Every structure is written in C-alpha cells, then in structure tokens.
C-alpha cells in the first residue's frame, strides 16, 4: 500500500489534549492506506516479551456491520453505525507461537507458555489491553478520531467472528472523522498533585 495523500503525523497536543472520544462520525471514508498506517504505528506499543498479542479486525462492509451491531450494547449501536470503520480488538491466546520470531533471545519462552494455559491467557489479555491504548493513539496520530467502547457482548463477537480460533475480543473502537456534534465537552482531569507522588 502506498502512503501518498496521507496527512503527516500529529503533534503530542493534538493526540492527547485536543482529541476527544468520538460518538458520531461524518460519512467521510477511511482508506486502506490509513488503516495500514494505524497498524504500522500501533505495532510498536511495548508489550511484555515483545509478545504482541493484539489482533485487529476492521469491520467495514455492510454485511459485516450487520453481524456486529446486534452484539453491541443498545446504546452503542448508533455510534458504530455512523463510523466508517469499526475495529474489533482481540487478544490472541496463542501469541506464544510467534515468540521465537519476535523474541528470539528468550529461549524456551514458547514452551513455557504452551504448557500453561492460565498464564498464557493472562499474558495475552493484559498485553492486548496495553496495545489497545497504543492503537487508539495511533488512530489519533494520523488525524482520525477514535471512539473506544466496552459495552459489547464479547463472547457473542467471538462466536460470530472468531469461532474456532484463539482470538478473544476485548473491545471495539469506532474510527473516522468526528461529526461537528459528535463529541462531548472535555471532562475534568486530575491534576499532577492529585495523581502523582514523588518519592
């Protein structure tokens, strides 16, 4: 895919302080090139053992959208219906099969996780959530808006989209260009003195 006609990356302020969670989107399309660029940034989010368990399914067709919308909380369906793309973010509980490639210096890591299902699921879930934060920031970094949502039937999405696989849904993220009235005013954040300790 080419990267022509894609906006330059944004400043820190436009990623963190200027952007809000998006609830309604314009009809403007999101391109394959933009989706590829989101992934090319998000894949560098740090994960334990460089395990990279996050898997992304971009829902764009009307047929796929019709399968997904009933599996969202009723109050979330209109939000996803208005988004040009909805990303299903999932944890790959078989991430360990890639460890010899992505972390060749950790001898025996693949075998250690293969023999411990509980450890593998916890590792996959925790690090997929970590990578999901990087994914949302990557969406913002290329100039798009993100609407992450947890009001979903995760087991239903797994059955509908990932049956027979090692993927387990953790959240969905609506992606596009926010509509003029598609975000709420910024709510207050805790200050440095309220959230930070220096010891």
N, C-alpha and C positions, 0 to 999 in steps of 0.2 A: 504494500500500500504506500502511496506517496503521501507526503506531508505538506503539499502545496496548498495554499489558501487556508492554512490553519493559523489562528491567532497566536502570537507569542505568549509564552508563559507569563502569568500574572505576578504582581508583587505580593509580598507577605501580607500587606494590609488588605489587599483585595481578596485574598484567600481566607484570612482569618477574621478580620473585623468588618469588612464591607458586605460579605455574603451572609445571607440568612437561609434557613431551611425553606425550601420551596414547596408550596402546597398546590399551586396551579401553574400551568405552563402554556406558552404560546404554541401555535402549530408548527413553528419552525423546526425543520428536520435536524436530526443528529446523524452525522455521516459515519461510515465505516472507518474513515481515517481518524475521526475524533475518538471513536471507541478504542481503536488500536492505540492511540496516543495515551488515553487514560490508563490502559493496562501497562504500557511501557514505562509510565511513571510509577504506578502503584506497585509494581512488582519489586521495587527497591525498598519497600517498607521492611524494617528489620523484623525478623522472626527468629525464635529460638532454633538453633542448629541450622539456620537458613532453610527451615523446613517448608516454607511457602505453601501452606495447606489451603489457602483461599482459592476457590473456583468460582467463576463468574459466568452466568448465563444471561445474555442480553435478550430480552423479550421485546420484539418489535412488530412482528406480524399480527394481523388481526386475529388469526386463528390461535396463536399462542397467547395473546392477550385474553381471549375469551376463556381459555383454560385457567389462567392465573387469577383473574379478577374475583371469581367466586371464593377463592381461597384467602382473600384479604378481609380484614375486619370491615364491616359495612361502611363505617365512617372513612375508611381509607380508599374505597374503590374509585371514587370520583377523582381523587388525586392521581392515582396511577392511570386512570383512563385518559387524563389530559396530558400525560407525559409521552413524548415521542419514543422514549426507551425506558424500560424498567429492568434494572439489573437484579437478578436473584443471586445473592451471595451465599455460598455454601462452604462448609469445611469438608475437606477430603480426608476421611478417616484412614485412607490407605496412602497418605502422603509419604510414608516411610519408604515406599518402593523407589522413590526418586532420590533418597538420601545419598547413595553412592555417587550420584552426579552432582547434586547441589551442595553436598558437604563431604567431599572425598577424604578429608583429613580425619573425620570421625569414624575410625574403624569399628565395626561391629554395631553401629547405631541402628542400621536397618533390622538386624536380627533381634536386637533388644526390644524394639517397638513391635516387631512382628509377633513376639511371644507374650505381649502384654496388652490386651485389648483395652482395658480401662485406661492405662497410661496413654495409649495411642489416641483414644477419643478425646481425653482431656487436653492433650498437646494440640491436636487438630483444632478443637473448638477455641481454646484460648488464643492461639496464634492467628486463626482466621478472624476473630474479633479484632485483634490488633491490626491486621492487614486491612480490615474493613475501614478503619479510620484513615489509613493512607489512601484507600480507594476514593473516599469522599473528598479528601483534599486534592487528589489528582483531578477529579471532575471539576472542582473549582479552579484549579491551576490552569486549565486550558480554556477557561472562560465560560463554562457551562454552570448550571445550577443543579443542586442535589437536594432530594427530599428523602432521607433515610426513614424507614418505617419498621417498627417491630410488631405492629398489630396484624399478625398473619397467622395462618394455620400452617405452621412449619411442616408438620407431619403430612398434611394434605399436599403441600407443594412437593415434598419428597416423593410421595406416591405418584403424583401426576407427572413430574418432570425427571425424577431421578430413580425410578423403580429399578431394582436390581443392581444399583451402583453403590459406591462407598461415599456418596455425597450426602451431606446433611445441612439443610437450609438454616441460616442464622438470621437473615434479614433481607429486605428488599430496599432498593434505592431507586427512586424516580429521577430521571435525568432529562434535562432540556434547558430551555430558556424560560426563566420565571416570567409569568404574566405581571402586568402592572399592579394588580391587586392580589398577587399570588404568594405573598409572604406577610407575616405579621410583624409589627414593630419589634425592635430588639428588646428582649427582656434583660433585666439587670444581671450582671456577673459579679461574683465575689471578688473583692479586692485582694491585692497582694498580701496585706496584713491578715486577712481572714483565711487565706488558703495556703499560705507558705510559712514554714518555720526555718530559721537559720540556726544551726547548732554547731 
